[in-house]
Amino acid sequence: MARSSTRRAAPPPVADRLFDIESLDLDANGVARAEGKVVFVRGALPGERVRAAIVRSKPKFDVAATAEVLRESSLRVVPRCPHFGVCGGCSMQHMDARGQLAIKQRVLEDQFLHLAGGLRPETILRPLAGPTWGYRQRARLSVRHVEKKGGVLVGFHERGSSYVADMRECHVLPARVSALLLPLRELVAGLSIRDRMPQIEMAIGDGVLALVFRVIEPASDADRQALLAFSRRHGLEIWLQPKGPDSIVLLADGQPVSDGGAPVSRLAYSLPEFGVRMPFLPTDFTQVNHDVNRVLVGRAVRLLDCQPGETVADLFCGLGNFSLPLARRVGGEGRVLGIEGSATLTTRATQNATVNGLQDRVEFRTANLFDMTPSAWRELGGFDRVLIDPPREGALEIAKAIAADPRAVRRIVYVSCNPATLARDAGVLVHTGGYRLVAAGAINMFPHTSHVESIAVFEPVPGRAIAQPA
């Protein structure tokens, strides 16, 4: 007798266990202990008692999903977004924003203790925060054509899944962008390449909205006309990206727009405290939260405390986000050297220096900073002060090179998007290089997510020889 090909759905897990939540993990899951195992409880907050169902079991830990909160934390709030819990874009909307920041500060301090040999900052900096809603000035939205769900979906992935969430609104995106989620579905559904368009990247700057459509196959003439009509109707730039980030082409009535062979955009962001304006392209790396970025740049420059005439290094400089404000501070006799691994970004940074009249104070070079060696560091000539702003991988080789240099840097400011790699690198600077962790603090660059940005300040211990820049 042939077996039926119809699969029976697995019964839902039974929420028959009680958990007392002790803390949060790095993904904003509640942490409890039961029967000698750690249990990560989704949707639970510290201090709560919840009824939850085990959804995954491993030898050393379990994962559970909250079904009912029996004792509620004072930090708990009603999530604003109706998609919270399904959409993976946010993980902390059920927590008060001030509580989120306190948790992130604790995560940072815990990473120093556990990953940097018990290290504690001498001073805890006041956490930096900004608007908690509508703050995302850039985002990558996935696109999928799913007939079973009614057609095209545009949004973030579902939590812990490769599926695209059925999003109809998003409160961390600006209202203008959130209102485009459904019109974008309709637009893509009418294109001939709807199944060959996996992503839409969004960027905002100085009131300009740009959308970059990743296209695996060329758009037809009809597709281009539909995209141009959408652009005019909603007052935004539309770009097509057939290959890598540098392949983008701006659509416009008539011929694609370019300037000397390079695409142009009206995108830019400003740093008013330093009289700096930063033009950029929609695929260039910029911070997602312009409000917090302005505050962060101001704090970093003040903490580095550059003096007129000093020599400063800005490592992982990108577009010059810190380099150009630092160039304002060192004056005409000073020098800022920005180093970045992307030639595209160093070219853009050089252009931005010229736009802001700072080309005589700052130089940009392209180099792989993950391959930094002590000898290569010494060959740069020495610096009075150093700012480091690496990606999530951190700056381990740079930390080793600075630690091995007998000439100490007067002050180091390290801006981090990963507290674990910051703590690792801090351990090298402190325990090997003879530096002190003078101060550190959290930055809420991504409210309602578990993402922790931070800033740390290092100075040489008394008696360590200070570098004399070339």
Secondary structure as UniProt FT lines:
FT   STRAND          17..20
FT   STRAND          23..24
FT   TURN            26..27
FT   STRAND          30..34
FT   TURN            35..36
FT   STRAND          37..42
FT   TURN            46..47
FT   STRAND          49..57
FT   STRAND          61..71
FT   TURN            74..75
FT   TURN            82..83
FT   TURN            85..86
FT   TURN            88..89
FT   TURN            93..94
FT   HELIX           97..115
FT   TURN            116..117
FT   STRAND          123..124
FT   STRAND          138..146
FT   HELIX           147..149
FT   STRAND          151..155
FT   STRAND          157..158
FT   TURN            159..160
FT   HELIX           175..178
FT   TURN            179..180
FT   HELIX           181..189
FT   TURN            192..193
FT   HELIX           194..196
FT   STRAND          199..205
FT   TURN            206..207
FT   STRAND          208..214
FT   HELIX           221..234
FT   STRAND          237..241
FT   HELIX           245..247
FT   STRAND          249..250
FT   TURN            260..261
FT   STRAND          268..271
FT   HELIX           272..274
FT   STRAND          276..279
FT   TURN            282..283
FT   HELIX           290..304
FT   TURN            308..309
FT   STRAND          311..315
FT   TURN            318..322
FT   HELIX           323..330
FT   TURN            332..333
FT   STRAND          335..340
FT   HELIX           343..355
FT   TURN            356..357
FT   TURN            359..361
FT   STRAND          362..366
FT   HELIX           369..371
FT   HELIX           374..379
FT   TURN            380..381
FT   STRAND          385..388
FT   TURN            392..393
FT   HELIX           396..404
FT   STRAND          411..416
FT   HELIX           419..431
FT   TURN            432..433
FT   STRAND          435..443
FT   TURN            447..448
FT   STRAND          453..460
FT   TURN            462..463
//
